[in-house]
Amino acid sequence: MDNFIPYQLKEILEDDLKKFKKYVSEINSDEFNDTDEDAEDKLLSLFIMTVLNDMSVLKQVKKKCIDSKKISEKDFNSFVYVSLKYIDKLNRGCWSFYEATILNIPAEEIRELTITYTIL
């Protein structure tokens, strides 16, 4: 899987991301202000998680990405799989020691350590 897929998504879905940013800014302007250097990455992550929570939107996004010829269907599917697995790990609090270290997962968010259910 290509590590640059989120940035390719950002490029392909630029108009949708602008609409999403406007909507999110109206709801919570403090979290995604222009002075925060991580605001764009936070917004992209929230956008991806929001897309993954709605199957019809995910299908539309997949179609746009595949039609653009910038992301292959295989890479898109792989990205979705890893992203859904990451969300599941967040919800369950199930991390390997390596993941917890590399991703800086706070100790209070780790409910279970594993060596088989990994994403890295």
C-alpha positions in Angstrom: 0.0 0.0 0.0 1.2 3.5 -0.9 1.9 5.6 2.2 0.9 8.8 0.3 -2.8 7.8 -0.2 -4.1 10.3 2.4 -2.3 13.1 0.5 -3.6 11.9 -2.8 -7.1 11.8 -1.3 -6.5 15.4 -0.2 -5.7 16.4 -3.7 -8.5 14.4 -5.4 -11.1 15.5 -2.9 -10.0 19.1 -2.5 -13.4 20.6 -3.0 -15.1 18.2 -0.7 -12.4 18.8 1.9 -13.0 22.6 1.7 -16.7 22.1 2.3 -16.0 19.8 5.2 -13.5 22.3 6.7 -16.1 25.1 6.5 -18.7 22.9 8.2 -16.3 21.8 10.9 -15.0 25.3 11.5 -18.6 26.5 12.1 -19.1 23.8 14.8 -15.7 23.9 16.4 -13.5 26.9 15.3 -10.9 26.4 18.1 -9.9 22.9 17.2 -9.0 23.6 13.5 -7.8 27.2 13.6 -5.1 28.4 11.1 -2.5 29.0 13.8 -2.4 25.3 14.7 0.4 23.7 12.6 -1.3 20.3 12.8 -4.7 21.6 11.9 -4.6 20.4 8.2 -3.6 16.8 9.3 -6.2 16.7 12.0 -8.8 17.8 9.6 -7.8 15.2 7.0 -7.9 12.5 9.6 -11.3 13.6 10.8 -12.5 13.7 7.2 -11.2 10.2 6.5 -12.8 8.8 9.7 -16.1 10.5 8.8 -16.0 9.0 5.3 -15.4 5.6 6.7 -18.4 5.9 8.9 -20.8 6.3 6.0 -20.9 3.5 3.4 -22.6 5.5 0.7 -20.1 8.3 1.1 -17.3 5.8 1.0 -18.6 4.4 -2.3 -18.7 7.9 -3.8 -15.1 8.7 -2.6 -13.9 5.4 -3.9 -15.4 6.1 -7.3 -13.9 9.6 -7.5 -10.4 8.2 -6.5 -10.5 5.3 -9.0 -11.9 7.5 -11.8 -9.1 10.0 -11.2 -6.5 7.3 -12.0 -4.3 8.6 -9.2 -5.1 5.7 -6.8 -5.6 2.1 -7.9 -8.5 0.2 -6.6 -6.2 -2.2 -4.8 -4.4 0.6 -3.0 -7.7 2.3 -2.1 -9.1 -1.0 -0.7 -5.9 -1.6 1.3 -6.0 1.9 2.7 -9.6 1.5 3.8 -8.8 -1.9 5.4 -5.8 -0.5 7.4 -7.9 2.6 8.4 -10.8 0.5 9.6 -8.4 -1.7 11.5 -6.8 1.4 13.1 -10.3 2.7 14.1 -11.1 -0.7 15.6 -7.8 -0.6 17.6 -8.6 2.9 18.9 -12.0 1.7 20.0 -10.8 -1.5 21.6 -7.6 -0.2 23.0 -5.7 -3.2 21.7 -2.1 -2.3 20.7 1.2 -4.1 20.3 4.0 -2.7 22.4 5.7 -1.6 19.2 2.6 0.3 18.0 2.1 1.9 21.4 5.7 3.2 21.3 5.8 4.3 17.7 2.3 5.9 17.7 2.8 7.4 21.2 -0.4 5.8 22.6 -0.9 7.0 26.2 -0.8 4.2 28.7 -4.3 4.9 30.0 -5.7 4.2 26.4 -4.1 0.7 26.2 -6.5 -1.9 27.5 -4.9 -4.9 25.9 -1.4 -5.7 24.5 -1.1 -8.1 21.5 1.5 -9.5 19.2 -0.9 -10.8 16.6 -3.4 -8.0 15.9 -1.1 -5.3 14.5 -1.1 -2.6 11.8 2.6 -1.7 11.8 
